[in-house]
Amino acid sequence: MPVTLVIGAQWGDEGKGRIVDFLSRGAHVVARYGGGSNAGHTVRVGDKTYKLRIVPSGVVAGVDHCVIGPGTVVAPGQLVAELDTLEFNGVDTSRVWVSDLAHLILPYHVELDKSAERERGEDALGTTGNGIGPAYVDRVARTGIRAGELLDMHRARQALFARTHAVRAQGIAIDLDAVAAELEQQAARIVPHIRDTVSLIHDELQAGHRVIAEGAQGSLLDVNFGTYPYVTSSVTVAGGALSGLGFGPKHVDYVIGVVKAYQTRVGGGPFPTELADKQGDELRERGAEFGVVTGRPRRCGWLDLVALRYAVQINGITHLAITKVDVLDTLYQICVCTAYEDVGKGSLPFAIARGAKPVYDSMPGWLKTTVAARSWEDLPFNAREYLKFIEAYVGVPIAYVSVGPERNQIIVRQDAPIGSTARVR
Ligand code: IMP
């Protein structure tokens, strides 16, 4: 069986975690291909809520292997804390694997991230403060330290000390002896999880097992295709799964774009359909739109179909999974952005940066609760019309409709690529 990609089609926080959790039941491997603990993937099972930051969401469903891939950046202390919390909550983490090629986020990356934000002043990007940007900078500058280095602490120490001068030259006061000692402690816990994940994934593919590549953040935060510079530092789009895990396009069968029924953004940067009014507040309250990692209130607005069509193109999305449809249950009228005014020439991020003004289509709400809907037919007529409008505009089918945080609140359409019960454990 091949690889299915699950990617965010907006500015992150689309609900990828719960979709991956749901699809995990038909998979053997779930693998994160980019980003780090800037992500906050939430999986709710019964009365338990799991907040995952770097460990793939498949861990809750108990897939055979959870891979933190070569394209990720891993904060050792954060990983140890996450593994411990999961174990404490009865989740088996023995088959969480960190690629030896993944880069480490070290304390000085966090300090560099914070100091760069301070320097930007009013133009701050609003990063999560997890050191993501500086860790990726070190990777491309060829001065990073990889997880595989922890297998030989002597080498890791040497690599760390080799960084001393450059880090201090950037104005970061850091006690590298203390950092090295802490890293040694963390390494003792992490080393059993470090391995060659490239071979692992290829062995699984060879055996005919399904692999889910779990995206982090969203397409509009992609370092190439997003609303630069208000982006993260990784490749969040579908292509990033190939370079971030190490397989070719021939293995991919489906690309599932996860999209919220409205739009949110956290951090700085332009947001054409933002609602800085009561309507926005209502979406935030009803949708509990507060960051998992930072607790920051998320900016809320109407669904931007222009941006969604762009996401469909740059990712090759084959199916959509739409989440939080229930949040719209109480609205009399729902707007969707179907064009931008006077965008001029250039690609979409430039149009958005120039202050694109949204043109809306509006449609009547359904004013009925959807939380108990378990099939397409259970959804109110106007809700189906809303979803059909989205499908028609972007040209790909909606395969999954989520109407609440529970596992059984995902409606699977007839032609959905993966059903819910393929490999229930
Ligand atoms: P960084 O990834 O911490 O460098 O932050 C860069 C930008 O990406 C900021 O606007 C963050 O708010 C945003 N960002 C990073 N991770 C996430 C996420 O998981 N969800 C939503 N926004 C995110």
Residues whose N, C-alpha, C, O or C-beta is under 5 A from the ligand:
A	BS01	IMP	W11 G12 D13 N38 A39 G40 L125 G126 T127 T128 G129 N130 I132 G133 Q217 L221 V231 T232 S233 V266 G267 G268
